[in-house]
Amino acid sequence: MTGWKRTIALVICIISFLPLNAQFKISGIVKDAHTEELIPFATLQFVGTNTGMVTDAEGHFVFELPAIPSDSLLVRVMGYRRTVLFVDKTLKDQTLNFEISRSDVSLKTYEIKANVNFALVLLRHIIRKKPENNYDRLESYKYEIYNKLELDLKNLNTVKLSRNRFTKPFSFILKNIDSTTENQPFLPVFLTESISDYYYQKSPKRTKEVIKGSRTSGIDNESVTKFLGGMYQNINVYDNYIPVFDKNFVSPIANNGTLFYNYRITDTQYISNHRFIKLNFEPRRKGENVFIGEVWVQDSTYAVQKMSLSVPGDANINFVRKISLVQEYKQFPDSSGWFLAKDKFIVDFWTPSPKPTKTLDFIGRKTTSYNNVIVNDTAATNIFTEKRYPQNIVVTDSANQRPDSFWANNRHDRLSKNEQAIYNMVDTLEKMPLFQKYSNTIRFLATGYKPFGPLEWGPYFYLFSQNKQEGFRLRLDLGTTPKFNKDLYLNGYLAYGFGDDRFKGKLSALWLLQRHPRMYVYGSFVRDIDNGATYYDEVGTDNIFTLAIRKPNVPQKFMLIDEKRAEFFKEYYSGFSHHFSIVHKQFIPYAPLPSGSFFHSNGEGLDPLTNMEVAVKLRYAFREEFLEGNYYRYSLGSKYPIVEFKYAMGVKGILKSNYHYHKTSLTISDYVKLPPFGSLYYNFFGGKIFGSAMPYPLLEIHPGNEIYYYNKYAFNMMNRFEFISDQYAGFNLEHTLGSGLFNYIPLVRKLKLRQFWTAKGIIGKLSESNKNLNLNAGYPFKTLQSHPYVEVGTGVENILKFIRIDFVWRLAPKPLPDEPYEKRFGIFGSFRLQF
């Protein structure tokens, strides 16, 4: 090559590496409209031209051009709707931020026929490597976790709110509306943050969370603080099923994922000299508990780098428009594996309204980040031997009093301007008397209780009722509040029956000696008729809502109970608890039940229907969780079976007590997840009474149901006082199937109905002495000896989101030919509010 040619070539090469003298600059980001996650490697193109690029690994893009080739810029991402934004050709420098939404376009549209489906080959590699990539394979680990949960309001009519006389005093909060997003302006109303240390040990499997800091706008409740921590929110995409609210969804990389998903490889990119493959997935069938989304996988280890999941709109979940989950992983510096880096969980809730276009929507946004990961080190295991932290989840004493400097130094992410404003807004609202008035009114309607400083009245639904024995009944309930004493709860009621012209009532006291683990003493005195509510979840007759739902031709049965009770309860961190009680009862039955004249006393000065009993109940519920109120708490269940054993002894001769006996009973119950086939509740129980010539109130009166409101814990085709036993064993099963057969009926599928079946049975015996005493007392008691009781049922729930209908058949013992058909089959209704 001649010298001048070499010179020209050198000049051309130099020019080619010089930057263009760009006159126009267009920059921005591409993000998911729901999760707000930045989308890497999204394709951008000026409409009608060949000019384009892809976003970088962080979802950013920058065009530097001598001229803008088109007035529209298009973004394309597999699984999302094509989105176009207007470009102003007159601006030298402009920013365009794309917010793109998921599309319903099927992957089948893009399928390429080939002898080998490389997406399934990739999936098989991912599944094969799951045991190596799942961080739960580690013997132990520890990390710091930061949780942030925000609740926002959408669809606010700001004009009406600012003019309405009820909401006008609060119009100042409308200044916090975020209108930076033109599609969905929202008002942030609630924010909570928590920072905690999380510990895991594989063998034996143990976990512990120590919450170091917690900051919540508007709520100060320790059990709520625990649930806003990290343990209850953690998911693992390597598991075969991923929990979403109370349902299990099939993971896209589940071992049997091909039965539920279609897959397609849609992209390949290099990041830091490593190749990552993008695998898109979508449901094979509508209405199943599955996701739509994509996963980025490193091709050498087949480890998940990022997974984005969205719940399809036709999934059977109530009060939710959209759900998105995002989970990201980072590789350890020594490339020995991957660990969690970030979680996101975003939910669009909606509230029922007669006008669908006028619904008030909520957006819940939960973000979790993980720092300071330590694996296979004593720093992760020593915590389990420390006596300072005996609970599974510990809220430190200073967690709720952390200063602003603590949060500024320890947050993993900065708060946005809107998030910072939430705390100030809630503080201002709580100081407004009018806001307190509205809050108290709503609380009264929801709970039934109305506080008046140190006292509270309620619940209001006990105020009026009516029954055959008392006629019209008036009842007034009063109790104390934490303003009286935070650990002592006094409660009582006074009732008057206008038909029998008698006063009844109750006085009780609960003293919480210790809240964690729980320990208390309790005492009460009651003189009232037995209204039928003798076990959990039973609807008694002392309730205004039961007047119109009694079964026809079933006489009400009452007895006056005069009861004195003393209890002591102590719980241990292991989940074991013991409950001691001393109870003295006098029974005064009303017709048609047999009265005391049918029975005899066993000594001078003793009463035939008076009894004193000493009992101890042992309970083991491993890792049972509770939602705590001011004094009482409500079980949220356990992932493990709950076992209860009770022993009781009758004490004769004290306060006219007439009987000496021994009672034992055992109960085992659990809720078992059976994905993808719903969940199963089972309860197996049994007991025996060692005693002779005992009247029916001291025997096992099997629970019947005399109203058309379905009771999960009773035999719904059995009447109260129909069967008695002194030795018995039974079962209670309920299998919730989810959509079931309704999912395969196109028009019915949209109603999101749910299917279930139930089965209950019991068999019992009655000793000869107890038969002779009770079966000849003028009332048609029956025994279950050689004639077990069995009822089965099925039905439909989630009708209009909260109505359940049960169809129940009594299979045994078969009713007599002259008994009405209502003894063989019944239809029951109930209300259940659930996702």
PELINRA-V9671 format. One record per residue. PSI is psi in degrees with one decimal (NA if undefined). OMEGA is omega in whole degrees, -180 to 180 (none if undefined). NEAR is the number of other ideal C-beta (glycine too) atoms within 10 Angstrom. Layout:
PSI/OMEGA/NEAR  PSI/OMEGA/NEAR
This chain:
130.0/179/7  162.8/-177/7  -41.5/-178/7  -31.6/178/8  -38.9/179/9  -36.6/179/10  -45.5/179/10  -42.3/-180/12  -39.7/180/11  -41.4/178/10  -42.4/179/10  -41.7/180/9  -41.6/-180/9  -43.8/-180/9  -37.4/-177/8  -24.5/-180/7  -5.4/177/6  144.9/179/7  144.9/177/6  149.1/177/8  76.1/-174/7  138.0/179/13  -20.4/-177/11  139.6/179/19  127.1/176/14  120.7/-179/22  167.3/179/14  -164.4/-179/20  162.7/171/18  123.1/-179/25  159.1/176/18  129.1/-176/23  -25.3/-177/19  -50.7/-176/24  -16.2/-175/21  18.9/175/15  134.6/176/18  138.3/-174/16  113.3/179/20  152.2/171/21  33.7/173/19  142.0/-177/24  125.7/178/15  140.9/-179/21  134.9/173/19  127.8/-174/19  131.4/177/13  7.9/-180/11  175.4/175/12  9.1/-179/7  125.7/-179/16  -178.3/178/16  -178.8/174/12  151.2/176/17  156.7/180/23  -172.5/-177/16  -15.3/178/13  3.4/178/10  12.3/-180/18  157.2/174/13  152.4/176/21  121.8/171/12  129.5/171/21  109.5/-167/13  148.1/174/14  -25.2/178/10  148.7/179/9  118.0/-173/21  -17.8/-177/19  158.8/179/14  10.1/180/12  138.3/178/13  127.4/-175/24  141.0/173/18  136.4/180/25  129.7/175/15  131.0/180/26  129.0/-180/17  -3.3/180/21  158.9/176/20  142.5/174/14  131.4/-176/11  134.6/-179/17  134.7/175/12  147.2/179/15  140.0/178/9  126.7/178/19  111.3/-176/12  -13.3/-176/12  -14.2/-178/7  134.6/179/12  -32.1/-177/11  120.1/-180/8  156.4/-179/16  130.3/177/10  116.6/179/18  116.8/-179/12  130.5/170/24  109.1/-172/18  147.8/-176/20  152.1/-179/13  147.8/-178/21  157.0/175/13  8.0/-179/11  130.8/-177/14  145.6/175/12  -21.1/-180/18  -27.7/180/9  -29.1/-174/6  6.8/-178/11  136.8/176/12  123.4/-177/7  128.3/179/5  162.8/-180/7  -26.6/-178/4  128.5/175/7  99.5/-175/16  -24.1/177/14  -40.5/179/21  -31.7/175/16  -45.5/178/10  -42.7/180/18  -41.4/179/24  -38.0/178/12  -40.3/179/15  -46.5/-179/21  -40.9/-179/18  -34.0/-177/10  -0.9/-178/18  -45.0/180/21  -30.0/-180/10  -30.3/-175/12  -19.6/-180/19  123.0/-177/17  -17.2/177/17  -1.8/174/12  -22.1/-177/12  146.6/180/16  -34.0/178/13  156.4/173/21  162.7/180/22  143.8/174/21  162.5/173/21  133.5/-176/18  134.5/178/24  122.8/-180/20  137.3/175/22  125.1/-179/21  125.8/-179/18  141.6/176/23  127.0/-178/20  151.9/176/23  137.1/176/17  172.8/175/17  33.2/178/16  131.8/174/16  92.3/-173/11  -31.8/-179/12  -48.5/-180/9  -39.4/-179/10  -37.0/-179/16  -15.4/-179/13  -23.1/-178/11  135.7/-174/13  -22.1/179/6  -34.0/-175/9  -10.3/-178/14  -37.0/179/11  -17.5/-178/12  14.6/-175/18  -15.4/180/13  -25.2/-178/12  -18.5/-180/20  -15.4/177/14  -17.0/-179/9  1.7/-179/17  131.1/178/16  108.1/-180/15  17.4/179/8  -24.3/174/9  114.0/-174/12  -29.0/-175/7  -45.2/-172/7  78.4/173/16  142.8/-177/16  160.7/180/22  111.4/177/21  130.6/-176/24  -16.1/-175/18  139.2/179/18  138.1/173/24  146.5/178/21  150.3/173/24  145.2/175/24  128.2/-177/24  163.4/173/25  129.9/-177/20  136.4/-177/22  142.8/-180/21  136.5/174/21  132.1/-173/18  -44.4/-174/14  115.5/-10/7  150.9/-174/6  121.4/178/8  146.6/176/14  153.0/178/14  142.9/176/22  129.0/177/25  109.0/-178/19  113.5/-176/25  -29.4/-179/18  139.4/179/21  131.7/-178/25  117.0/-174/19  132.7/179/19  112.2/171/21  -7.8/-178/16  133.2/177/11  83.7/-177/9  125.2/-173/14  -38.8/-180/15  -34.1/175/18  -41.3/178/14  -40.6/179/20  -42.1/-177/24  -18.3/177/14  2.0/175/21  -155.8/-173/25  -27.7/-170/22  -37.3/-175/17  -12.3/-174/14  -9.1/-169/16  130.0/173/17  161.2/180/19  112.7/-175/13  -14.3/178/21  -15.3/175/23  154.8/180/15  -24.7/-180/16  138.9/-177/16  122.8/-178/24  132.6/173/16  109.3/-170/21  -123.8/-177/15  17.8/-177/12  150.9/177/22  126.2/179/21  143.7/-180/25  127.8/178/21  143.1/178/25  -21.3/178/26  29.3/174/25  156.2/-179/24  -29.5/179/10  29.9/-175/12  -30.5/-178/20  -17.5/177/16  -16.6/-173/13  -16.4/-173/20  153.8/162/26  144.1/-175/17  152.6/174/21  134.2/173/21  125.5/-174/18  -10.0/-179/17  157.5/174/18  130.3/-179/11  155.7/177/15  129.0/176/9  119.8/-180/14  45.9/176/7  14.9/175/5  140.9/-180/14  134.4/178/12  139.3/-177/20  135.4/179/21  123.3/-179/21  115.2/176/25  149.9/-180/23  153.9/178/25  160.1/-178/21  144.6/172/19  -34.7/-177/13  154.5/180/12  151.1/171/16  -5.2/-180/20  163.6/-180/20  78.6/-179/23  173.8/-177/26  172.3/167/25  140.2/-178/24  -151.9/-178/19  159.5/178/23  134.9/173/24  129.4/-174/21  134.8/174/25  128.9/-168/19  -15.4/-180/13  -39.2/-180/10  -14.5/-176/18  33.2/177/20  146.7/178/20  125.4/174/24  -37.1/178/20  138.4/176/19  130.0/177/24  126.3/-175/24  135.9/173/26  139.8/178/22  124.4/179/23  152.2/-178/19  -22.3/-179/14  6.9/177/17  148.6/-175/22  74.2/176/20  135.3/-177/21  151.1/171/16  26.4/-178/17  129.2/176/17  -38.5/-174/17  140.7/176/19  132.1/177/23  140.9/176/23  138.3/177/23  134.0/177/21  128.8/-179/22  150.5/180/19  151.7/173/21  147.0/179/13  140.8/176/17  150.0/-179/11  -32.2/-180/6  10.0/179/6  24.0/-178/10  -11.0/179/10  -174.2/-177/17  151.7/178/20  161.4/-179/16  139.5/174/21  -40.5/-176/17  143.4/172/18  144.2/170/21  139.8/179/21  114.4/-176/20  130.4/-178/21  131.8/170/23  111.2/178/18  154.8/173/19  149.7/179/17  138.9/180/11  141.5/179/12  144.5/176/11  -28.0/179/6  107.0/-176/6  -29.9/-178/8  -9.2/-177/6  14.4/-178/10  147.6/176/15  117.9/-175/14  151.3/176/16  147.8/173/19  121.4/174/20  126.8/-179/16  116.6/177/21  126.1/179/18  132.8/-179/20  133.2/176/23  155.0/-173/19  125.9/-180/21  166.6/173/12  52.3/-178/10  128.4/176/17  127.6/-176/14  148.3/175/18  54.0/-177/13  150.9/-180/12  -19.5/177/10  -22.5/-180/15  -14.5/-175/23  -23.2/-178/18  -25.4/-177/12  -29.4/-174/21  -12.1/178/14  -2.6/-180/7  126.8/-180/11  -14.1/179/5  -26.6/-174/8  71.9/-177/18  -23.1/-176/13  160.3/177/13  -38.6/175/16  123.9/-175/23  128.0/172/22  112.5/-178/22  156.6/-175/16  -33.2/-176/7  4.2/-173/12  -39.4/-176/20  2.1/-180/15  23.1/-179/11  135.8/179/17  169.3/180/10  -33.7/-180/9  -34.1/178/8  -45.1/-178/15  -37.6/180/14  -33.4/-177/10  -19.4/-171/8  -14.3/177/15  141.5/175/15  -24.8/179/16  150.4/175/12  150.8/173/9  143.5/175/17  171.2/179/12  -43.1/180/11  -40.2/-179/18  -40.0/178/17  -34.3/-178/13  -22.5/-177/17  -46.1/-179/24  -45.5/180/17  -39.9/-179/11  -46.3/-178/23  -40.3/178/19  -41.1/180/11  -43.4/-180/13  -43.4/-176/19  -20.1/179/12  -5.5/-178/9  121.9/179/14  -37.4/-179/7  -38.9/177/11  -41.4/177/15  -37.9/180/12  -46.7/179/10  -42.9/-179/16  -43.2/-180/14  -36.9/179/13  -45.5/179/11  -40.7/179/10  -38.3/179/13  -45.2/-180/17  -34.1/-176/10  -40.6/-174/8  -24.6/-178/13  -3.4/-176/15  142.4/179/16  111.1/-179/16  146.1/173/17  77.7/-178/10  -117.8/-179/9  -5.1/-179/13  159.0/174/14  146.2/177/21  141.8/176/16  171.6/7/17  150.4/-175/15  -23.2/-177/15  0.1/171/13  -2.6/-172/20  -45.5/-179/16  141.2/172/13  176.2/-178/22  140.3/175/15  170.5/-174/21  -35.6/-175/13  -44.9/-174/19  -14.3/-172/24  -135.7/178/12  131.2/-174/12  132.0/178/24  134.9/-177/14  137.4/178/19  122.5/179/14  137.7/174/20  145.0/177/14  168.1/179/21  165.1/178/20  171.6/178/17  -20.0/177/13  -22.7/175/12  -53.2/176/14  129.9/-175/14  -16.5/-178/12  -7.4/-180/14  123.3/-180/13  118.9/176/21  135.5/-176/16  148.9/176/16  168.2/176/16  157.3/175/18  126.7/-179/14  150.8/179/23  129.0/176/16  120.4/-178/21  -20.0/179/12  -44.0/180/13  -3.2/175/17  48.1/-178/9  144.4/173/15  145.2/173/11  169.1/179/20  -178.6/-179/16  144.6/171/17  135.5/-180/14  157.3/178/16  131.5/176/15  125.3/179/20  112.5/179/15  105.3/179/19  -29.2/-178/12  137.8/-179/11  -33.9/-177/15  110.8/-13/14  159.2/-168/15  138.0/174/16  132.1/-179/16  164.4/168/20  150.1/-175/15  142.3/175/17  148.3/-179/14  155.5/171/17  128.4/-177/15  134.9/168/18  100.3/-175/18  165.0/176/20  148.9/175/23  110.2/-174/22  8.8/175/23  -12.1/180/22  89.4/-176/13  -1.7/179/12  168.0/-171/9  136.2/171/9  5.9/178/9  137.4/178/17  116.8/-178/19  174.3/-179/14  -16.4/-179/23  60.7/-172/22  129.4/-176/18  -18.1/-176/14  -7.8/-177/11  -1.2/-174/21  -35.6/-171/13  5.0/-173/8  22.9/176/13  148.1/176/16  142.9/-180/15  152.8/174/7  23.5/176/7  107.0/-177/14  140.7/175/10  144.7/-178/16  128.3/-176/19  155.3/166/20  141.6/178/18  130.9/-179/17  125.7/173/18  105.5/-170/14  136.0/171/16  130.0/-172/16  141.1/172/16  136.5/-176/13  151.3/170/17  129.2/-177/15  136.3/175/19  133.4/-179/16  151.5/178/20  159.3/-176/13  -22.6/-179/11  -13.2/-175/12  -6.3/178/18  141.5/177/15  155.5/173/19  146.7/-174/13  113.0/179/18  142.6/180/14  147.4/172/17  122.6/-174/16  129.7/173/16  125.1/-176/19  142.4/168/18  128.5/-178/20  131.2/175/22  90.9/-177/16  151.4/173/23  153.4/179/16  142.9/12/12  5.7/179/12  148.1/179/22  136.8/180/22  179.2/-179/16  -18.4/-178/17  -17.9/179/10  -8.5/-175/18  167.7/-175/20  155.7/177/12  151.6/-178/15  22.4/179/14  162.6/-178/10  134.0/178/5  2.6/-180/8  152.5/-178/17  133.5/-175/15  -21.4/180/18  37.5/175/24  139.9/-173/20  146.1/171/26  133.6/-174/21  136.2/174/19  130.3/-173/13  155.2/172/17  132.7/177/14  126.1/178/18  133.4/-176/14  135.0/176/18  114.8/180/17  91.1/-175/21  124.1/178/14  37.7/173/13  138.0/-179/17  152.3/-175/18  152.8/167/15  118.8/-171/13  136.6/171/16  -160.7/-180/11  -39.8/-178/15  -43.9/-179/20  165.0/180/11  160.3/-175/14  124.0/-176/9  134.4/173/12  10.0/175/12  -178.1/-180/15  155.3/176/17  -3.3/-176/12  160.3/179/13  146.1/177/15  127.7/-176/19  132.7/178/17  134.1/175/17  133.9/-179/15  135.9/173/17  134.3/-180/13  149.4/180/18  131.5/175/15  133.8/-178/21  117.0/-175/16  142.2/170/15  -4.4/180/14  125.6/-180/12  48.5/177/13  14.9/178/18  135.2/-166/21  -5.2/-169/24  147.4/172/23  126.8/-177/17  176.0/174/20  139.9/178/12  141.1/173/20  146.9/176/13  152.4/-179/18  136.3/180/15  135.1/174/16  124.0/-177/14  157.4/-180/17  155.9/168/16  123.8/-177/16  124.8/175/12  132.6/-179/14  52.5/-177/12  139.4/5/17  25.3/-176/19  37.2/173/13  -141.2/-177/20  156.0/-178/18  128.4/170/15  132.1/175/17  149.3/177/16  113.1/177/17  133.0/-173/15  159.5/178/16  164.2/180/17  167.4/180/20  141.4/177/16  123.0/180/23  98.8/-179/14  159.4/-177/18  152.8/177/15  53.4/-179/16  135.8/-180/22  159.9/-173/23  -32.8/180/23  -20.4/-179/20  -5.3/177/22  179.9/177/24  108.7/176/20  108.1/-173/16  134.9/-171/22  118.3/175/18  176.9/-178/19  120.3/-176/23  14.8/175/21  166.9/-177/22  18.8/172/18  119.4/-172/18  136.0/178/23  120.1/-177/19  -30.0/-172/17  6.2/180/13  169.1/172/21  108.8/-167/24  -19.2/176/24  13.1/178/26  141.5/175/21  156.0/174/16  141.8/180/20  19.8/179/22  -42.1/-178/18  138.9/176/24  151.9/-179/24  158.8/168/25  0.8/173/25  129.5/-171/19  160.3/174/23  141.7/-177/18  179.1/-180/21  158.8/178/15  116.8/-178/19  140.4/173/15  117.1/-179/17  113.7/178/18  120.0/-173/21  -13.5/-172/19  -139.4/-177/23  -32.9/178/24  -135.1/-179/18  -24.9/-179/10  -24.1/-178/20  -17.6/-177/21  7.5/177/12  105.0/-169/13  -49.7/-176/9  -35.4/-179/6  -28.7/-177/13  -36.4/-177/16  -21.6/179/12  -14.8/178/16  41.7/176/19  159.7/-179/20  152.9/-173/23  152.6/179/19  166.3/170/20  153.3/-179/14  155.9/175/21  132.3/179/16  143.0/179/23  156.0/178/18  144.6/174/23  145.1/-176/19  170.0/177/24  162.7/175/16  125.7/-178/25  161.4/-177/18  -41.0/-179/9  -37.3/178/13  -30.0/174/25  -49.8/-176/16  -32.3/-177/13  -39.6/-169/21  -31.8/-177/22  -7.2/179/15  28.7/-174/11  15.9/175/18  9.4/177/12  140.2/-173/16  58.7/173/9  150.6/177/21  157.7/174/18  164.1/-180/17  16.5/-180/24  123.3/-178/13  1.3/179/8  76.0/-178/13  152.3/177/16  131.0/179/23  131.3/171/18  144.0/178/20  157.7/-179/16  165.0/172/22  178.7/180/17  -165.6/-176/20  131.3/173/17  172.4/-177/18  25.3/174/20  122.2/-175/15  29.2/174/8  -16.0/-176/15  -0.1/-179/15  138.8/177/13  135.4/177/18  126.0/178/14  134.6/172/22  117.4/-171/14  131.9/177/21  134.2/174/13  113.5/-177/21  -34.1/-178/14  151.4/-13/13  145.3/-176/14  136.1/178/11  156.3/178/14  154.2/-177/7  -31.3/-177/5  -0.7/179/5  150.7/-175/10  161.1/-179/9  -24.2/-180/8  -16.7/177/15  -12.8/-178/14  -32.1/-173/14  140.5/179/13  151.2/176/20  126.9/-175/13  148.4/176/21  158.8/176/14  170.0/-180/17  131.3/178/9  118.3/179/13  113.2/-176/8  158.5/176/16  NA/none/14
